Amino acid sequence: MRSVPSIAVVLSALTLAASSAHAQWWWPPTGGMTVDPTCPHPTSPLTLRFSGQWPDTCIPNLARADVVGNVVNVRIILDPVPPFCLFVLTPWSMDVSLDPLPAGRYDVFAAYYEGQTQVFPLTLVGTITVDSSCPSACYPDCDGSGTLDIFDFLCFQNSFVLGEPYACDCDPDPACDIFDFLCFQNAFVSGCP
């Protein structure tokens, strides 16, 4: 007589096989990390997006970030941990907001947690370069001081005279002309959030 394994034994074996196999490819995030804005200015808040394919339907639902010196540590978390997950490849993404960072290069590490339990240790997932030559979050704040004043007008005029992209790309027209100057004035009058 042939023995038939119970459903519980089969499911346990599949779970063990899947958990040992998928740990090899899904962490760190398979889609990597993107930074918005792509060229962050020291006055710009940042959003880091982690994404990829998750090995089951229990995708992370929380993220926290700490900045220590020139290192950003991100905790990607699944909490609460559901009682069961279906082993189906699931697209996922998680955004993490950061306050503006001083100019410099930052290494970004991410770790995966289920509840309070760390499943995968911190892994280098990318770098961020914050540069004062990048456009600020507030377009008319040309000098990046955080306030709109006469120095922003002088900064814009210098940039305009030099034909720099900052001043010449204000309006959709590719030419560097009076309409870029008017565009800057309108943005200045509108102010910043």
GROMACS elastic network, one bead per residue, 0.5 to 0.9 nm:
[ bonds ]
;  ai    aj funct       b0    kb
    5     8     6  0.82294   500
    5     9     6  0.63750   500
    5    10     6  0.67201   500
    6     9     6  0.53397   500
    6    10     6  0.64628   500
    6    11     6  0.87516   500
    7    10     6  0.51216   500
    7    11     6  0.60682   500
    7    12     6  0.84670   500
    8    11     6  0.51757   500
    8    12     6  0.60154   500
    8    13     6  0.85508   500
    9    12     6  0.51097   500
    9    13     6  0.61575   500
    9    14     6  0.86156   500
   10    13     6  0.51579   500
   10    14     6  0.61741   500
   10    15     6  0.85664   500
   11    14     6  0.50394   500
   11    15     6  0.60067   500
   11    16     6  0.85763   500
   12    15     6  0.50690   500
   12    16     6  0.61883   500
   12    17     6  0.85436   500
   13    16     6  0.52052   500
   13    17     6  0.60693   500
   13    18     6  0.84451   500
   14    17     6  0.50770   500
   14    18     6  0.58794   500
   14    19     6  0.83863   500
   15    18     6  0.51451   500
   15    19     6  0.59755   500
   15    20     6  0.85264   500
   15    87     6  0.85011   500
   16    19     6  0.52270   500
   16    20     6  0.61553   500
   16    21     6  0.84524   500
   17    20     6  0.53811   500
   17    21     6  0.60062   500
   17    22     6  0.84842   500
   18    21     6  0.50892   500
   18    22     6  0.58218   500
   18    23     6  0.83548   500
   18    55     6  0.85065   500
   18    87     6  0.77834   500
   19    22     6  0.55026   500
   19    23     6  0.62209   500
   19    55     6  0.87050   500
   20    23     6  0.56752   500
   20    24     6  0.74777   500
   21    24     6  0.59471   500
   21    25     6  0.79632   500
   22    25     6  0.57408   500
   22    26     6  0.62952   500
   22    27     6  0.87205   500
   22    54     6  0.88967   500
   22    55     6  0.63012   500
   23    26     6  0.60888   500
   23    27     6  0.67049   500
   23    55     6  0.86106   500
   24    27     6  0.71758   500
   25    28     6  0.78054   500
   25    29     6  0.87140   500
   25    30     6  0.75164   500
   25    55     6  0.89678   500
   26    29     6  0.59792   500
   26    30     6  0.58102   500
   26    52     6  0.77544   500
   26    53     6  0.67357   500
   26    54     6  0.62343   500
   26    55     6  0.68443   500
   27    30     6  0.67012   500
   27    54     6  0.87232   500
   27   111     6  0.89244   500
   27   112     6  0.82431   500
   27   120     6  0.77352   500
   27   123     6  0.88254   500
   28    31     6  0.87730   500
   28    32     6  0.74884   500
   28   110     6  0.76032   500
   28   111     6  0.81461   500
   28   112     6  0.86176   500
   28   120     6  0.85960   500
   28   123     6  0.68661   500
   28   124     6  0.83671   500
   28   125     6  0.69509   500
   29    32     6  0.52126   500
   29    33     6  0.76702   500
   29    50     6  0.64342   500
   29    51     6  0.58023   500
   29    52     6  0.54677   500
   29    53     6  0.75993   500
   29    54     6  0.83324   500
   29   110     6  0.89286   500
   29   125     6  0.80155   500
   30    33     6  0.89538   500
   30    50     6  0.86439   500
   30    51     6  0.66585   500
   30    53     6  0.62641   500
   30    54     6  0.84318   500
   31    34     6  0.88632   500
   31    50     6  0.68319   500
   31    53     6  0.73109   500
   31    93     6  0.85726   500
   32    49     6  0.81573   500
   32    50     6  0.58052   500
   32    51     6  0.60079   500
   32    52     6  0.69317   500
   32   125     6  0.67985   500
   32   126     6  0.79530   500
   33    48     6  0.65761   500
   33    49     6  0.54284   500
   33    51     6  0.68259   500
   33   125     6  0.67343   500
   33   126     6  0.66654   500
   34    38     6  0.78385   500
   34    47     6  0.82130   500
   34    48     6  0.57591   500
   34    49     6  0.51762   500
   34    50     6  0.67582   500
   34    51     6  0.86922   500
   34   126     6  0.86183   500
   35    38     6  0.53659   500
   35    39     6  0.81997   500
   35    40     6  0.83203   500
   35    46     6  0.69220   500
   35    47     6  0.58475   500
   35    49     6  0.64856   500
   35   128     6  0.75089   500
   36    39     6  0.76222   500
   36    40     6  0.74043   500
   36    45     6  0.86386   500
   36    46     6  0.57284   500
   36    47     6  0.51301   500
   36    48     6  0.65181   500
   36    49     6  0.80886   500
   37    40     6  0.53667   500
   37    41     6  0.84814   500
   37    44     6  0.79508   500
   37    45     6  0.83383   500
   37    46     6  0.64216   500
   37    47     6  0.73498   500
   37   137     6  0.85396   500
   38   128     6  0.88951   500
   39   128     6  0.87675   500
   39   129     6  0.74993   500
   39   130     6  0.69488   500
   39   131     6  0.72306   500
   39   133     6  0.88328   500
   39   134     6  0.55863   500
   39   135     6  0.74832   500
   40    43     6  0.80765   500
   40    44     6  0.60293   500
   40    45     6  0.78934   500
   40    46     6  0.70838   500
   40   100     6  0.84531   500
   40   101     6  0.86891   500
   40   103     6  0.88535   500
   40   128     6  0.82549   500
   40   129     6  0.71704   500
   40   130     6  0.50310   500
   40   131     6  0.63151   500
   40   132     6  0.80506   500
   40   134     6  0.60823   500
   40   135     6  0.74349   500
   40   136     6  0.74106   500
   40   137     6  0.82422   500
   41    44     6  0.52063   500
   41    45     6  0.83834   500
   41   100     6  0.77989   500
   41   101     6  0.81138   500
   41   102     6  0.83604   500
   41   103     6  0.73494   500
   41   129     6  0.89601   500
   41   130     6  0.55680   500
   41   131     6  0.52854   500
   41   132     6  0.51877   500
   41   133     6  0.71035   500
   41   134     6  0.50924   500
   41   135     6  0.60576   500
   41   136     6  0.51323   500
   41   137     6  0.72121   500
   41   144     6  0.80146   500
   42    45     6  0.81670   500
   42   100     6  0.56520   500
   42   101     6  0.54041   500
   42   102     6  0.50794   500
   42   103     6  0.55163   500
   42   104     6  0.88712   500
   42   130     6  0.60855   500
   42   131     6  0.65494   500
   42   132     6  0.59859   500
   42   134     6  0.85192   500
   42   136     6  0.74497   500
   42   144     6  0.79210   500
   43    99     6  0.86764   500
   43   100     6  0.53602   500
   43   101     6  0.73534   500
   43   102     6  0.80439   500
   43   132     6  0.85051   500
   43   136     6  0.60405   500
   43   137     6  0.65771   500
   43   138     6  0.84799   500
   43   144     6  0.67643   500
   43   145     6  0.80213   500
   43   146     6  0.68268   500
   44    99     6  0.75454   500
   44   100     6  0.50494   500
   44   101     6  0.77531   500
   44   135     6  0.87376   500
   44   136     6  0.59181   500
   44   138     6  0.81030   500
   45    97     6  0.73866   500
   45    98     6  0.58688   500
   45   101     6  0.76834   500
   45   137     6  0.75764   500
   46    96     6  0.82588   500
   46    97     6  0.58121   500
   46    98     6  0.50371   500
   46    99     6  0.64058   500
   46   100     6  0.65365   500
   46   101     6  0.83933   500
   47    95     6  0.63669   500
   47    96     6  0.55498   500
   47    98     6  0.61527   500
   47    99     6  0.88875   500
   48    94     6  0.81838   500
   48    95     6  0.56030   500
   48    96     6  0.50789   500
   48    97     6  0.64165   500
   48    98     6  0.77714   500
   49    93     6  0.66346   500
   49    94     6  0.56195   500
   49    96     6  0.63854   500
   49    97     6  0.88691   500
   50    76     6  0.89706   500
   50    92     6  0.82732   500
   50    93     6  0.54398   500
   50    94     6  0.52685   500
   50    95     6  0.64877   500
   50    96     6  0.82302   500
   51    54     6  0.88201   500
   51    91     6  0.75409   500
   51    92     6  0.54770   500
   51    94     6  0.63727   500
   51    95     6  0.87897   500
   52    90     6  0.83708   500
   52    91     6  0.58406   500
   52    92     6  0.57129   500
   52    93     6  0.66309   500
   53    56     6  0.87368   500
   53    89     6  0.60818   500
   53    90     6  0.54653   500
   53    92     6  0.61854   500
   53    93     6  0.88114   500
   54    57     6  0.73161   500
   54    58     6  0.79731   500
   54    59     6  0.64204   500
   54    60     6  0.89443   500
   54    88     6  0.81291   500
   54    89     6  0.55937   500
   54    91     6  0.60746   500
   54    92     6  0.65860   500
   55    58     6  0.83865   500
   55    59     6  0.85298   500
   55    86     6  0.87978   500
   55    87     6  0.61367   500
   55    88     6  0.61004   500
   55    90     6  0.64315   500
   55    91     6  0.89549   500
   56    59     6  0.70491   500
   56    85     6  0.60994   500
   56    86     6  0.54490   500
   56    89     6  0.54698   500
   56    90     6  0.60207   500
   57    85     6  0.55568   500
   57    86     6  0.54453   500
   57    87     6  0.66009   500
   57    88     6  0.61323   500
   57    89     6  0.71923   500
   57    90     6  0.58548   500
   57    91     6  0.89591   500
   58    61     6  0.87603   500
   58    78     6  0.74506   500
   58    81     6  0.79072   500
   58    82     6  0.72889   500
   58    84     6  0.81904   500
   58    85     6  0.56128   500
   58    86     6  0.76587   500
   58    87     6  0.89141   500
   58    90     6  0.84610   500
   59    77     6  0.87112   500
   59    78     6  0.66705   500
   59    90     6  0.75265   500
   59    91     6  0.84122   500
   59    92     6  0.65584   500
   59    93     6  0.87258   500
   60    63     6  0.80109   500
   60    76     6  0.64193   500
   60    77     6  0.51920   500
   60    79     6  0.75215   500
   60    92     6  0.78878   500
   60    93     6  0.83567   500
   60    94     6  0.75283   500
   60   112     6  0.84547   500
   60   113     6  0.85597   500
   60   114     6  0.83273   500
   61    76     6  0.78050   500
   61    77     6  0.61848   500
   61    78     6  0.53835   500
   61    79     6  0.68167   500
   61    80     6  0.88712   500
   61    94     6  0.74045   500
   62    75     6  0.81762   500
   62    76     6  0.60728   500
   62    78     6  0.63569   500
   62    79     6  0.71867   500
   62    94     6  0.75777   500
   62    95     6  0.88821   500
   62    96     6  0.89144   500
   63    74     6  0.68673   500
   63    75     6  0.54662   500
   63    77     6  0.57818   500
   63    78     6  0.87684   500
   63    94     6  0.71489   500
   63    95     6  0.74320   500
   63    96     6  0.61947   500
   64    73     6  0.82715   500
   64    74     6  0.56484   500
   64    75     6  0.51790   500
   64    76     6  0.67829   500
   64    77     6  0.81877   500
   64    96     6  0.67711   500
   64    97     6  0.85296   500
   65    72     6  0.66614   500
   65    73     6  0.55369   500
   65    75     6  0.62812   500
   65    76     6  0.88156   500
   65    96     6  0.69756   500
   65    97     6  0.79016   500
   65    98     6  0.74634   500
   65   110     6  0.88791   500
   66    71     6  0.82739   500
   66    72     6  0.57570   500
   66    73     6  0.52874   500
   66    74     6  0.65776   500
   66    75     6  0.86675   500
   66    98     6  0.86869   500
   67    70     6  0.70810   500
   67    71     6  0.57563   500
   67    73     6  0.63631   500
   67    74     6  0.88036   500
   67    98     6  0.87192   500
   67   101     6  0.89703   500
   68    71     6  0.53218   500
   68    72     6  0.64318   500
   68    73     6  0.78477   500
   69    72     6  0.81210   500
   69   106     6  0.83158   500
   70   104     6  0.75740   500
   70   105     6  0.66097   500
   70   107     6  0.65170   500
   70   108     6  0.87975   500
   71   105     6  0.87028   500
   71   106     6  0.53167   500
   71   108     6  0.60040   500
   71   109     6  0.75190   500
   72   106     6  0.66690   500
   72   107     6  0.61363   500
   72   109     6  0.61704   500
   72   110     6  0.83841   500
   72   127     6  0.89855   500
   73   107     6  0.84956   500
   73   108     6  0.60417   500
   73   110     6  0.58729   500
   73   111     6  0.78624   500
   73   122     6  0.75213   500
   74    96     6  0.80690   500
   74   108     6  0.73676   500
   74   109     6  0.60453   500
   74   111     6  0.63626   500
   74   112     6  0.86480   500
   74   122     6  0.81098   500
   75   109     6  0.86325   500
   75   110     6  0.57885   500
   75   111     6  0.50957   500
   75   112     6  0.59912   500
   75   113     6  0.68634   500
   75   118     6  0.89984   500
   75   122     6  0.83464   500
   76    94     6  0.79406   500
   76   110     6  0.69294   500
   76   111     6  0.60930   500
   76   113     6  0.61551   500
   76   114     6  0.86755   500
   77    80     6  0.89590   500
   77   111     6  0.84052   500
   77   112     6  0.58444   500
   77   114     6  0.57244   500
   77   115     6  0.66243   500
   77   116     6  0.83841   500
   77   118     6  0.88696   500
   78    81     6  0.59762   500
   78    82     6  0.87607   500
   78   112     6  0.81053   500
   78   113     6  0.63073   500
   78   115     6  0.59499   500
   79    82     6  0.80367   500
   79   113     6  0.83107   500
   79   114     6  0.60899   500
   79   116     6  0.82277   500
   80   114     6  0.76252   500
   80   115     6  0.59815   500
   81    84     6  0.84035   500
   81   114     6  0.62117   500
   81   115     6  0.63062   500
   82    85     6  0.70160   500
   85    88     6  0.85926   500
   86    89     6  0.89224   500
   87    90     6  0.87722   500
   98   101     6  0.78925   500
  100   130     6  0.89311   500
  101   104     6  0.81490   500
  101   130     6  0.69484   500
  102   130     6  0.68654   500
  102   131     6  0.83220   500
  102   132     6  0.87885   500
  103   129     6  0.73854   500
  103   131     6  0.51201   500
  103   132     6  0.62990   500
  104   128     6  0.81846   500
  104   129     6  0.57294   500
  104   130     6  0.52507   500
  104   131     6  0.65740   500
  105   127     6  0.69199   500
  105   128     6  0.57255   500
  105   130     6  0.63527   500
  105   131     6  0.85807   500
  106   126     6  0.86083   500
  106   127     6  0.54624   500
  106   128     6  0.50534   500
  106   129     6  0.62805   500
  106   130     6  0.80116   500
  107   124     6  0.70670   500
  107   125     6  0.80135   500
  107   126     6  0.61989   500
  107   128     6  0.65503   500
  107   129     6  0.89298   500
  108   123     6  0.82961   500
  108   124     6  0.58717   500
  108   125     6  0.58376   500
  108   126     6  0.52787   500
  108   127     6  0.54637   500
  108   128     6  0.73170   500
  109   122     6  0.54802   500
  109   123     6  0.50327   500
  109   125     6  0.55265   500
  109   126     6  0.72353   500
  109   127     6  0.87597   500
  110   120     6  0.87578   500
  110   121     6  0.76369   500
  110   123     6  0.53565   500
  110   124     6  0.66064   500
  110   125     6  0.65563   500
  111   118     6  0.72396   500
  111   119     6  0.76865   500
  111   120     6  0.55557   500
  111   121     6  0.50212   500
  111   123     6  0.63642   500
  112   117     6  0.86426   500
  112   118     6  0.60448   500
  112   119     6  0.55891   500
  112   120     6  0.51408   500
  112   121     6  0.69465   500
  112   122     6  0.78330   500
  113   116     6  0.63200   500
  113   117     6  0.53989   500
  113   119     6  0.52532   500
  113   120     6  0.70484   500
  113   121     6  0.88231   500
  114   117     6  0.53333   500
  114   118     6  0.64958   500
  114   119     6  0.66314   500
  115   118     6  0.80403   500
  118   121     6  0.67279   500
  120   123     6  0.81270   500
  122   125     6  0.89919   500
  124   127     6  0.83220   500
  130   133     6  0.89081   500
  130   134     6  0.79109   500
  131   134     6  0.55917   500
  131   135     6  0.88812   500
  132   135     6  0.76468   500
  132   136     6  0.79910   500
  132   144     6  0.75131   500
  133   136     6  0.85842   500
  135   138     6  0.78922   500
  135   139     6  0.67985   500
  135   141     6  0.86827   500
  135   142     6  0.76264   500
  135   144     6  0.80805   500
  135   166     6  0.73364   500
  136   139     6  0.60140   500
  136   140     6  0.84246   500
  136   141     6  0.67333   500
  136   142     6  0.73271   500
  136   143     6  0.85040   500
  136   144     6  0.60174   500
  136   146     6  0.87418   500
  137   141     6  0.81693   500
  137   144     6  0.88039   500
  137   192     6  0.85449   500
  138   141     6  0.54768   500
  138   142     6  0.81346   500
  138   144     6  0.82746   500
  138   146     6  0.81656   500
  138   187     6  0.89778   500
  138   191     6  0.81409   500
  138   192     6  0.56517   500
  138   193     6  0.77297   500
  139   142     6  0.65667   500
  139   166     6  0.87816   500
  139   170     6  0.86788   500
  139   184     6  0.80832   500
  139   187     6  0.72282   500
  139   188     6  0.81519   500
  139   192     6  0.80575   500
  140   143     6  0.85919   500
  140   144     6  0.89220   500
  140   148     6  0.71194   500
  140   152     6  0.67560   500
  140   153     6  0.82525   500
  140   156     6  0.81375   500
  140   184     6  0.63133   500
  140   185     6  0.80065   500
  140   186     6  0.89865   500
  140   187     6  0.59245   500
  140   188     6  0.51547   500
  140   189     6  0.88747   500
  140   191     6  0.75885   500
  140   192     6  0.78937   500
  141   144     6  0.53189   500
  141   145     6  0.68333   500
  141   146     6  0.65517   500
  141   147     6  0.65980   500
  141   148     6  0.56714   500
  141   149     6  0.81487   500
  141   151     6  0.88662   500
  141   152     6  0.57398   500
  141   153     6  0.88095   500
  141   155     6  0.89402   500
  141   188     6  0.79216   500
  141   191     6  0.89767   500
  141   192     6  0.82988   500
  142   145     6  0.80291   500
  142   148     6  0.84585   500
  142   151     6  0.80730   500
  142   153     6  0.76410   500
  142   154     6  0.87106   500
  142   155     6  0.58478   500
  142   156     6  0.61294   500
  142   166     6  0.85117   500
  143   146     6  0.82292   500
  143   147     6  0.89497   500
  143   148     6  0.89445   500
  143   151     6  0.69796   500
  143   152     6  0.56141   500
  143   154     6  0.89200   500
  143   155     6  0.61133   500
  143   156     6  0.83568   500
  144   147     6  0.77969   500
  144   152     6  0.82993   500
  145   148     6  0.78519   500
  145   152     6  0.86469   500
  147   152     6  0.85957   500
  147   192     6  0.87938   500
  148   151     6  0.78350   500
  148   152     6  0.63212   500
  148   153     6  0.87423   500
  148   188     6  0.72549   500
  148   191     6  0.74814   500
  148   192     6  0.83054   500
  149   152     6  0.56052   500
  149   153     6  0.71910   500
  149   188     6  0.89522   500
  150   153     6  0.51621   500
  150   154     6  0.64316   500
  150   155     6  0.86480   500
  151   155     6  0.59766   500
  151   156     6  0.84734   500
  152   156     6  0.60416   500
  152   157     6  0.85185   500
  152   188     6  0.87493   500
  153   156     6  0.50842   500
  153   157     6  0.61048   500
  153   158     6  0.86440   500
  153   184     6  0.87030   500
  153   185     6  0.84776   500
  153   188     6  0.87234   500
  154   157     6  0.50609   500
  154   158     6  0.62247   500
  154   159     6  0.85989   500
  155   158     6  0.52590   500
  155   159     6  0.62391   500
  155   160     6  0.85803   500
  156   159     6  0.50278   500
  156   160     6  0.59475   500
  156   161     6  0.85600   500
  156   166     6  0.81406   500
  156   167     6  0.62084   500
  156   181     6  0.83624   500
  156   184     6  0.79516   500
  157   161     6  0.60949   500
  157   162     6  0.85689   500
  157   167     6  0.79842   500
  157   181     6  0.83368   500
  158   161     6  0.52142   500
  158   162     6  0.62630   500
  158   163     6  0.86229   500
  158   164     6  0.88106   500
  158   167     6  0.87996   500
  159   162     6  0.51728   500
  159   163     6  0.61627   500
  159   164     6  0.53127   500
  159   165     6  0.80385   500
  159   166     6  0.69260   500
  159   167     6  0.56418   500
  159   168     6  0.82833   500
  160   164     6  0.61911   500
  160   165     6  0.84044   500
  160   166     6  0.79964   500
  160   167     6  0.50005   500
  160   168     6  0.64845   500
  160   176     6  0.76099   500
  160   177     6  0.86533   500
  160   180     6  0.84788   500
  160   181     6  0.78681   500
  161   164     6  0.78538   500
  161   167     6  0.87034   500
  162   167     6  0.88560   500
  163   166     6  0.84241   500
  163   167     6  0.69473   500
  163   168     6  0.62929   500
  163   176     6  0.67170   500
  164   167     6  0.57555   500
  164   168     6  0.61676   500
  164   169     6  0.84762   500
  164   176     6  0.87801   500
  165   169     6  0.54698   500
  165   170     6  0.83951   500
  165   176     6  0.85791   500
  166   169     6  0.58834   500
  166   170     6  0.70482   500
  167   170     6  0.60761   500
  167   176     6  0.76272   500
  167   180     6  0.66051   500
  167   181     6  0.75333   500
  167   184     6  0.78128   500
  168   171     6  0.75902   500
  168   173     6  0.86517   500
  168   174     6  0.73348   500
  168   175     6  0.68095   500
  168   177     6  0.71998   500
  168   180     6  0.58185   500
  168   181     6  0.82524   500
  169   172     6  0.66854   500
  169   173     6  0.73861   500
  169   174     6  0.66288   500
  169   175     6  0.80102   500
  169   176     6  0.73698   500
  169   180     6  0.68743   500
  170   173     6  0.83468   500
  170   179     6  0.83130   500
  170   180     6  0.52519   500
  170   181     6  0.79891   500
  170   182     6  0.89738   500
  170   183     6  0.59772   500
  170   184     6  0.66151   500
  171   174     6  0.78053   500
  171   175     6  0.89629   500
  171   179     6  0.69009   500
  171   180     6  0.55705   500
  171   181     6  0.89935   500
  171   182     6  0.89294   500
  171   183     6  0.61762   500
  171   184     6  0.86524   500
  172   175     6  0.87850   500
  172   180     6  0.88551   500
  173   176     6  0.79734   500
  173   177     6  0.88241   500
  173   179     6  0.83467   500
  173   180     6  0.83436   500
  174   177     6  0.89816   500
  175   179     6  0.88418   500
  175   180     6  0.83772   500
  176   179     6  0.78757   500
  176   180     6  0.64597   500
  176   181     6  0.87118   500
  177   180     6  0.56401   500
  177   181     6  0.70058   500
  178   182     6  0.62455   500
  178   183     6  0.85212   500
  179   183     6  0.59442   500
  179   184     6  0.85496   500
  180   184     6  0.62188   500
  180   185     6  0.86704   500
  181   184     6  0.51703   500
  181   185     6  0.63425   500
  181   186     6  0.87624   500
  182   185     6  0.50136   500
  182   186     6  0.61878   500
  182   187     6  0.85986   500
  183   186     6  0.51840   500
  183   187     6  0.62285   500
  183   188     6  0.86063   500
  184   187     6  0.50759   500
  184   188     6  0.60584   500
  184   189     6  0.86185   500
  185   188     6  0.50008   500
  185   189     6  0.61803   500
  185   190     6  0.85875   500
  186   189     6  0.51569   500
  186   190     6  0.61494   500
  186   191     6  0.87024   500
  187   190     6  0.50504   500
  187   191     6  0.63291   500
  187   192     6  0.82485   500
  188   191     6  0.52281   500
  188   192     6  0.79399   500
